Amino acid sequence: MRALVLKSIVQVGVRDRIQSDGCGTSAVAHMLNPHFRPRVYAVCVSLAGSKDMPMKMTKREFLKGTGAVVAGSMMAKLSPAEQHAAPRENWAGNITYSTDNLQMPAKLDEVRTMVKKATKLRALGSRHSFNTIADSKVEQISLAALHDIVINEKASTVTVDGGVTYGLLSPTIDAKGFALHNLASLPHISVAGAIATATHGSGLQNGNLATPVSALEIVTANGEVVHLSREKDGDAFLGAVVGLGALGVVTRVTLNMLPTYEVAQSVYLNLSFNELEHNLEAIFGAGYSVSLFTDWQKHQATQVWIKRKLDPNQPNVWEPEFHGATMAMEKMHPITGHPAESCTDQMGIPGPWYDRLPHFRIGFTPSSGRELQTEYLVPREHAYEAILAVEKLRDQITPLLFVTELRTVAADDLWMSTAYQRPTLAIHFTWKPMWPEVKALLPQIESALEPFAFRPHWGKLFTLAPATLQSRYTKLAAFKEMVAKYDPTGKFRNEFLEQNLYSS
Ligand SMILES: Cc1cc2nc3c(=O)[nH]c(=O)nc-3n(C[C@H](O)[C@H](O)[C@H](O)COP(=O)(O)OP(=O)(O)OC[C@H]3O[C@@H](n4cnc5c(N)ncnc54)[C@H](O)[C@@H]3O)c2cc1C
């Protein structure tokens, strides 16, 4: 079996830059800083397992690479002491991490040593979660310097290091003739971080981004390396994939791939919610991936984004009308009025899967920038009623809202997945950065959705009582047993897990 290690010149660039001037423009910044514009990279091939690129990055250099929004330009003007003191924030800037103690291993062995030594530790991905799920008061570990991509063409799988983002992975596998089944609205997030929270895109038949995982490598609390695969490990695997960072540090993820494909997307404007009452499946099934956007006013979706997988033998034809909605004749941003430059191409223009399935292009700031996000996942059989229940709160919601997105997710068998054993409708809110007002409103939305036993997105903001949240996961007790096995002393337990999984 021939395995190839693909290393990009972005990766080489990281090392060169760090050695030469310590600037943060790198794949690390690419992963952690939404404003980073990646260079086009060529792929060179070497034999599997050649982790021959020692990378040392101090915390100061990491802070420079990861600084939120303005930090990149300001850092150069600060003294080392000031840089050290710079706050470390998540992507949205609504969370300041509670520790300045960040480990940045360059090799698997270093991960093992760091994990073994730590008393309390949380893995940090690309910082795109909106709540404190990745936070630690004691120590965090980032695998941003580990980003090998190993393609197994024969098995149609790809194994990625814990620091690899979809932005780095997607063009790399596409160049070899492969694709992933789906992507989130943005490619900037890490694979390990996305699967940990059951991050999803849309599509009636598309499971979330954790569903193509076929194997995991995890460094557990005592520094041991555990390998789990769907094929060999049954329940243990199903419990570990959406792991919430609770089982250990995921150092490698193996994903099933598809043959590469092209996608075209078009946007339709103003689809009445009345159409959803009887045609919800047809509307969400009108493409490979379909998203509805709304501001909750006028009983309508302001935009319908339809992404179709193209069949080379079929014409790429789009009707001017869709269930009474009309095709947009210019490129749209989901948030009406925002410039659409950051969005992937629309108006039926074909393109590679990875440049159409996300709404936002890799080199641009996704979404609005400074914002908050909440998402509730309900059984699809109650989709229309759930939409109507939220709509009743429209006059409280709209003033705080940038936009809502409605998506579908296929059922899966991953214990802690928000789509565990149920076909799902995901009701998402991109909020203005007004946390006190949003926080006051969330219980009302949650109460409206209570009859549908919603599950909140693990990486977004919610106020649901822990006991209720826990009751939504029938496999929680088994999951906790697994956590106790791999992490008997609670090394990976932070306040988020303590509160949401362990308190009542
Ligand atoms: C602009 C924007 C758009 C978004 N769009 C979508 C979307 O379309 N669909 C959707 O579902 N979500 C979306 N999200 C949410 C986001 O995808 C999730 O919060 C995701 O988990 C973020 O991944 P991350 O790499 O940033 O991880 P982080 O936020 O840094 O961490 C998330 C969790 O993963 C764990 N983790 C990270 N790396 C590892 C590792 N190596 N080993 C073990 N655990 C690890 C952390 O401990 C933590 O528990 C969006 C977020 C933003 C900011």
The ligand as an ORCA input file, in Angstrom:
! r2SCAN-3c Opt
* xyz 0 1
  C     -17.461     32.136     11.293
  C     -17.807     30.790     11.806
  C     -18.567     29.943     11.029
  C     -18.927     28.678     11.509
  N     -19.648     27.872     10.696
  C     -20.050     26.677     11.151
  C     -20.806     25.815     10.323
  O     -21.057     26.091      9.150
  N     -21.266     24.660     10.853
  C     -21.012     24.305     12.143
  O     -21.490     23.263     12.579
  N     -20.221     25.075     12.928
  C     -19.738     26.242     12.457
  N     -18.943     27.029     13.248
  C     -18.535     26.514     14.561
  C     -17.206     25.761     14.460
  O     -17.151     24.969     13.333
  C     -17.008     24.838     15.658
  O     -17.070     25.574     16.829
  C     -15.691     24.046     15.589
  O     -15.629     23.162     16.666
  C     -14.476     24.956     15.604
  O     -13.323     24.182     15.387
  P     -11.902     24.726     15.843
  O     -10.856     24.008     15.077
  O     -11.870     26.201     15.785
  O     -11.829     24.222     17.347
  P     -11.865     25.048     18.714
  O     -13.009     25.973     18.676
  O     -10.531     25.616     18.993
  O     -12.163     23.841     19.726
  C     -13.414     23.194     19.680
  C     -13.363     21.871     20.450
  O     -12.507     20.966     19.778
  C     -11.551     20.447     20.682
  N     -10.331     20.179     19.941
  C      -9.718     20.972     19.042
  N      -8.622     20.361     18.573
  C      -8.536     19.161     19.204
  C      -7.616     18.080     19.178
  N      -6.550     18.085     18.399
  N      -7.857     17.022     19.980
  C      -8.944     16.973     20.791
  N      -9.844     17.964     20.855
  C      -9.638     19.042     20.076
  C     -11.376     21.540     21.724
  O     -10.852     21.028     22.943
  C     -12.806     22.007     21.870
  O     -13.486     21.140     22.720
  C     -18.523     28.271     12.799
  C     -17.718     29.113     13.568
  C     -17.351     30.357     13.066
  C     -16.484     31.243     13.892
*
